[in-house]
Amino acid sequence: MRRIRIILLLVVFVALVAFAAISAIHSRVRATAVLRDETNRQAVPSVVVVRPQRGAPAEEVILPGNIQAFIDSPIYARASGYLRHWYFDIGAHVKEGDLLADIESPEIDQQLQQARADLATAEANLKLAQITAARYQDLFKTDSVSKQDVDNAVQDAAAKTAAVKSGQANVGRLEQLVSFEKVYAPFDGVITARNTDIGQLIDSGSSGGPARELFHIAAIYKLRVFVNVPQVYSHATVRGMKADLTFPELPGKRFTGTLVRTADAIDPATRTLLVEVDVANPTGQLLPGAYTEVHFAIRSNRSTLIIPSASLIFRSDVVRVAIVEGNHAKLVPVIVGRDFGNTIEILSGLSDTSALIPNPPDSIIDGEAVRVIQPKATSSEP
């Protein structure tokens, strides 16, 4: 009995030892399998996916523009002499017909008096010649004078008539020159320059000397804005479209203008189209010669997609993006459009339902298994 009891104890001990060994081996195998699965799971890259956004049917294109006065004209003297008086200085707003300056031209005044006296003499000679011609014609009826005498008297009256007309033309010319002694504003505007003063010698340039500008006037109540539009937008900028003007010195303010004309030709040097935008300036707040940014709302004729710029993968052949299909990455080639900085335009190769990887790793390959995770929500601090 004692031997049987010892044998039973040994069998139980061996069974316990075997059970313990089998349990340890099973635990080790299970842990190894779990570790292998976890290692494989961690080896699969985790990615976040986003959907491409449809591009807006109209985009805002901002281009530099140069502002010019609607009319910009230098004012010269037509009569030579000395400046007697000026009436408006720089910054003065004038109306059409306002007297700007008086010029004293005694030589022209004397020439006008002489021409009027010569005209009076010619008119007196004409009157006498007409009386003589009429008398000779009456005497010819009674055969008191010859036909030759009548013809001489009639032609002398005609010559005197021509002399009177010449004198009248000369008087009219000098009267025009005298009227030029007063310089008037040709249109409504503002005086931007005054280059003369009282007592200065004024040369009209008729004597061969250089003419000097007296005033400079700019019409500022309506302004012209000239913009060079890149060729890619040339067909979208048409007459009648609206444009907004912004200025760095006037933040938050926009002035609306209208595109009124284009050059209808691309400049081969810059590949741009020159267009003119007219903008009303009733308060005179906008200044000619200033720099402005012109905002055009350009309508797009094609449907495009907008994706983050970091989504692009630059390989040796073409530009690609990574999308997720069935828990696997797929690299698809795309055609890139305009670059907006943080985002970029895709013309073809991608659909708006694609699960796009916005920031793919450099080592990603086509067909690689990926694990899609949800982006962490960022809490904003008050």
Buried (B, 14 or more C-beta within 10 A) or exposed (E): EEEEEEEEEEEEEEEEEEEEEEEEEEEEEEEEEEEEEEEEEEEEBEBBBBEBEEBEEEBEBEBEBBBBBBBBBBBBBBBBBBBBEBEBEEEBEBEEEBBBBBBBBEEBBEBBEEBBEBBEEBBEBBEEBBEBBEBBEEBBEEEEBEEEBBEBBBEBBBEBBEBBEEBBEBBEEBBEBBEBBEBBBBBBBBBBBBEBEEEBEBBBEEEEEEBBBBBBBBBBBBBBBBBBBBEEBBEBBEEEBEBBBBBEEEEEEEBEBBBEEBBEEBEEEEEBBBBBBBBEBEEEEBBBEBEBBBBBBBEBEEEBBBBBEEBBBEEEEBBBBBBBEEEEBBBBBBEBBBEEEEBBBBBEBBEEEBBBBBEBBEEBEEEBEBEEEEEEEEEEEE
